[in-house]
C-alpha cells in the first residue's frame, strides 16, 4: 500500500500486514495494519510512530515517497510496544531527528528495548503544546492504554487525534477509513480489540475518556495505530468505548465449555435451552471450535458467564485451563455466573471452575451441577432449570 494523504499535509505512511494471524495469543484472522503518520507543519515535519521490524524496509520506502527521511525534524513515539517501534532503530539512523518526543516512561521503555541511550529524547511537557508552524501538537497521557508509558497526540487545528492502540482494530484492508468498510465487521473487530487488549484496564480507559470529554476535543479524525481511521462514526465508537469501559452488559449469557465424551456438551446445550426459555440471548462456545480471543469478545458484553468441563487427571481439560488463564488476565467485571461439570471417580472440576470465576469476582447465581459420567434425562432437566435460573437472574438486573 502506498502512503495516503488523509488530510492536507497529514499522511498515513503505515503498512498492511495481511498475514498476521496471532498477536500475543489473540487470533487476528483478518490481519492487521501498523499505522504511522507524517504531519507537515509550516516549520517542522513530524513522524508519529513506526511499524513492526519485519516491515522496516517497506516503511522507509513509504516515507521516501512523501519526503526525504532526513528532512523529518521530529519523531513522536506514542507507544513503545514493538509493533510500533520495531523499525525505530533503523529509522533513527536514517532520519537523525532533532528530537524524539516520548513520556518519561516511554524513554525508559525504549532504552530497555533498544539500549540506545544517546537518542535525542525530549520528555513531553504535560501542559505546553508543540508548535510546528500552523499546527500545534498536544501530548495527552494515556497510561496503561495499552502500556504504562502510552500517550496520544492531538492536533486541534485538524481535529486529529493520533490515538495509538485506542479505538484500533486488527483489520487488514485496502481502505483507510471507517465509512469504507462493512460496519458489522468493523464493530466486531473494534470490540474484539477492546476485549483482548483493553478490558483488563477498563478503569484507565474510563479515566482517559473522561479526560478527552473534559478537554472538549474537536474530534474529526481518530487516527488509530491499527486498522481503519475513524472519520464518520466517531460518536459511535466513543459510545461503544463508554459501554465497554463501564463494563456494562446486555441481557445475555455465554456458555463456555470443553467436552471429552460429550457429557458436558449435552449439559451445555440443556443450559442454553433454559436461558432461551427465560428470554435472554445465549451464546454457546465449545472451546474446541472457538478461539479464546473470540470467546472473550463474546464475554465483553455478556451479563453471565457459565463454565463447564469434565475432569481430566484431577483437573480440567487443557483448553479450559488455557481459557481461564486468558480470562483472568483480561478481568471481565460485573458478571454473574455458574458452572457445570462431569466426572468419573473424582468430582474435582466444579471447584476449579468456581474458583476461577470467584477470582474475577463473578457473583455465583448457583453452585452449579456435576454429573457422574453421562447425564440422565433428569440431569438434563436440572441443567435446563439452571439455565432458566441464570436467565431470570439476568433479567432481574
Ligand atoms: Fe499496537 Fe500495544 O501495541
Boltz pocket constraint, residues with backbone or C-beta under 6 A from the ligand:
constraints:
  - pocket:
      binder: B
      contacts: [[A, 79], [A, 81], [A, 82], [A, 83], [A, 84], [A, 146], [A, 147], [A, 165], [A, 225], [A, 226]]
      max_distance: 6.0
